[in-house]
């Protein structure tokens, strides 16, 4: 290997590595998509030029065919009129028009073939262009998903490395303890209150309220007054003298 070849290889290795290090695959793919899209108008312009040439040649062929037909008629008319000299003049022009027509028809055939090939090339290019764009876009989307997954992985790693998990669990445990203490204080406070007395007072209030309601109904005439219940005592007049004395002593006891 010559010294110059080795030098070129060393230069390529140095600058090639530097260029590879600064290349951004995402930006390059996006640029490739833009370049592929930019090539479509240029290709359409070239195809339009080929198509315009076909149209011009078609018009020229049509004109030459008309000229040949007119000269043929003139030649026949001159011969019929006995003007051979005039017929010869038209014959020279007729021969030139026929040669031009043949040449133009040949050019038209070539132009049509070129236009058809251009159309085929465009179709092939559009298919390949779309395939590359789809591939590039899918790769870019996969790259975005990978970045998101990497950010999630970084967050999980930070939870473990930075002690976030430990702090999180510790704070939850402290709040649970505080909640348990407050619930215990409520239970102790309820135990220290005489619940039975509170219930009896509440029952007494309800009974008193019921009696007041019944009394109001009685005053309003909404209910009939109830007959007084017999006390079960024996009238004093029905008792014997000894029984009256006994009755009084019993009443005193009562």
C-alpha positions in Angstrom: 0.0 0.0 0.0 1.4 3.4 -1.0 1.9 6.2 1.4 -0.7 8.4 -0.3 -3.4 5.7 -0.1 -2.7 5.2 3.6 -2.9 9.0 4.1 -6.3 9.2 2.3 -7.6 6.4 4.4 -6.4 8.0 7.6 -8.1 11.3 6.6 -11.4 9.6 5.8 -11.3 7.7 9.1 -10.8 11.0 11.0 -13.4 13.1 9.2 -15.8 10.2 8.7 -15.8 9.6 12.5 -16.3 13.3 13.2 -19.2 13.6 10.7 -20.9 10.4 12.1 -20.7 11.9 15.6 -22.5 15.1 14.7 -25.1 13.4 12.5 -28.6 13.3 13.9 -30.5 10.4 12.4 -33.9 11.9 13.1 -33.1 15.2 11.4 -31.5 13.4 8.5 -34.6 11.2 8.0 -36.8 14.3 8.1 -34.6 16.0 5.6 -34.8 12.9 3.3 -38.6 13.1 3.5 -38.6 16.7 2.5 -36.2 16.0 -0.4 -38.4 13.2 -1.7 -41.4 15.4 -1.6 -39.4 18.2 -3.4 -38.6 15.8 -6.2 -42.2 15.3 -7.1 -42.8 18.8 -8.6 -39.6 18.5 -10.6 -40.6 15.2 -12.0 -44.0 16.5 -12.9 -42.4 19.4 -14.7 -40.2 17.1 -16.7 -43.1 14.9 -17.6 -45.1 17.9 -18.6 -42.3 19.0 -21.0 -42.3 15.5 -22.6 -46.1 15.7 -22.9 -45.9 19.2 -24.5 -43.4 17.8 -27.1 -45.9 15.0 -27.9 -48.7 17.6 -28.4 -46.6 19.8 -30.6 -45.5 16.8 -32.8 -49.1 15.7 -33.1 -50.1 19.1 -34.3 -47.2 19.2 -36.8 -48.1 15.7 -38.1 -51.7 16.8 -38.6 -50.5 20.0 -40.5 -48.1 18.0 -42.7 -50.8 15.4 -43.5 -53.1 18.2 -44.6 -50.4 19.8 -46.7 -49.6 16.5 -48.4 -53.3 16.0 -49.1 -53.6 19.5 -50.6 -50.5 19.1 -52.8 -51.8 15.7 -54.0 -55.0 17.3 -55.1 -53.2 20.2 -56.8 -50.9 17.8 -58.7 -54.0 15.8 -59.9 -55.8 19.0 -60.9 -52.7 20.3 -62.9 -52.4 17.0 -64.7 -56.0 17.0 -65.6 -55.7 20.6 -66.9 -52.7 19.8 -69.1 -50.4 21.8 -67.0 -47.5 19.4 -66.5 -45.1 22.2 -65.6 -47.3 23.2 -62.7 -47.8 19.6 -61.7 -44.0 19.2 -61.5 -43.7 22.2 -59.2 -46.3 20.8 -56.9 -44.7 17.4 -57.1 -41.4 18.7 -55.7 -43.2 20.3 -52.8 -45.3 17.2 -52.3 -42.1 15.0 -52.1 -40.6 17.4 -49.5 -43.9 17.4 -47.4 -44.0 13.6 -47.5 -40.4 13.4 -46.2 -41.1 15.9 -43.5 -44.3 14.0 -42.5 -42.4 10.7 -42.3 -39.7 12.3 -40.1 -42.3 14.0 -37.9 -44.3 10.8 -37.4 -41.1 9.0 -36.4 -40.4 11.8 -33.9 -44.0 11.6 -32.6 -43.6 7.8 -32.1 -40.4 8.4 -30.1 -42.0 11.2 -28.1 -44.9 9.0 -27.2 -42.6 6.2 -26.1 -40.6 8.7 -24.0 -43.8 9.9 -22.4 -45.0 6.4 -21.5 -41.6 5.6 -20.0 -41.7 8.8 -18.0 -45.1 7.9 -16.7 -43.8 4.4 -15.7 -40.7 6.0 -14.0 -43.0 8.4 -12.1 -45.2 5.5 -10.9 -42.2 3.6 -9.7 -40.7 6.6 -8.1 -44.0 7.5 -6.3 -44.2 3.9 -4.9 -40.6 3.9 -3.8 -41.0 7.4 -2.4 -44.1 6.4 -0.4 -42.4 3.3 0.9 -39.4 5.3 2.1 -41.6 8.0 3.7 -43.7 5.3 5.5 -40.6 3.6 6.7 -39.0 6.8 7.9 -42.2 8.0 9.7 -42.6 4.6 11.4 -38.9 4.7 12.5 -39.4 8.3 13.8 -42.5 7.2 15.8 -40.7 4.2 17.2 -37.9 6.6 18.2 -40.4 8.8 20.0 -41.9 5.8 21.8 -38.4 4.7 22.8 -37.6 8.2 24.1 -40.8 8.1 26.2 -40.0 4.7 27.5 -36.5 5.8 28.4 -37.9 8.8 30.3 -40.2 6.5 32.2 -37.2 4.2 33.0 -35.2 7.2 34.1 -38.0 8.3 36.4 -38.2 4.8 37.9 -34.5 4.8 38.4 -34.6 8.2 40.1 -37.3 6.9 42.5 -35.0 4.2 43.7 -31.7 6.0 43.5 -32.9 9.3 44.9 -34.8 7.8 47.8 -38.2 8.9 46.6 -39.7 5.5 47.3 -38.4 5.5 50.8 -39.6 9.0 51.5 -43.0 8.2 49.9 -43.5 5.1 52.1 -42.3 7.0 55.2 -44.8 9.9 54.7 -47.7 7.5 54.1 -46.8 5.6 57.3 -46.6 8.8 59.3 -50.0 9.9 58.0 -51.5 6.5 58.8 -50.1 6.8 62.4 -51.6 10.3 62.8 -55.0 9.1 61.5 -54.9 6.1 63.9 -54.1 8.4 66.9 -56.9 10.8 66.0 -59.4 7.8 65.8 -58.2 6.5 69.1 -58.7 10.0 70.7 -62.3 10.0 69.4 -62.9 6.5 70.9 -61.4 7.5 74.3 -63.5 10.7 74.4 -66.7 8.8 73.7 -65.9 6.3 76.4 -65.5 9.1 78.9 -69.0 10.4 78.2 -72.0 8.9 80.1 -73.8 7.6 77.0 -76.6 6.0 79.1 -77.4 9.2 80.9 -77.5 11.0 77.5 -79.9 8.4 76.2 -82.2 8.7 79.3 -82.2 12.5 79.0 -83.1 12.2 75.3 -85.9 9.7 76.1 -87.3 12.0 78.8 -87.2 15.0 76.4 -89.1 12.9 73.8 -91.7 11.8 76.4 -92.2 15.4 77.6 -92.5 16.6 74.0 -95.1 13.9 73.3 -97.1 14.9 76.4 -97.0 18.6 75.3 -98.3 17.6 71.8 -101.1 15.5 73.3 -102.1 18.4 75.6 -102.2 20.8 72.6 -104.4 18.4 70.7 -106.7 18.2 73.8 -106.9 22.0 74.0 -107.6 22.2 70.3 -110.4 19.6 70.6 -108.6 17.2 68.2 -108.8 14.3 70.7 -111.3 13.3 73.4 -110.1 13.6 77.0 -109.3 10.2 78.5 -111.2 8.9 81.5 -109.2 9.0 84.8 -108.0 5.6 85.8 -109.3 4.1 89.0 -106.7 4.5 91.7 -107.7 1.2 93.3 -108.2 2.8 96.7 -111.4 2.0 98.8 -113.5 5.0 99.7 -113.3 6.0 103.4 -117.1 6.1 103.8 -117.3 2.4 103.0 -114.9 1.3 105.7 -115.7 0.3 109.2 -114.5 2.6 112.1 -111.5 0.3 112.6 -110.9 0.1 108.9 -111.0 4.0 108.7 -108.2 4.2 111.3 -106.3 1.5 109.5 -106.9 3.3 106.2 -105.6 6.6 107.6 -102.5 4.9 108.9 -102.0 3.3 105.5 -102.5 6.6 103.8 -99.9 8.1 106.0 -97.5 5.3 105.1 -98.2 5.9 101.5 
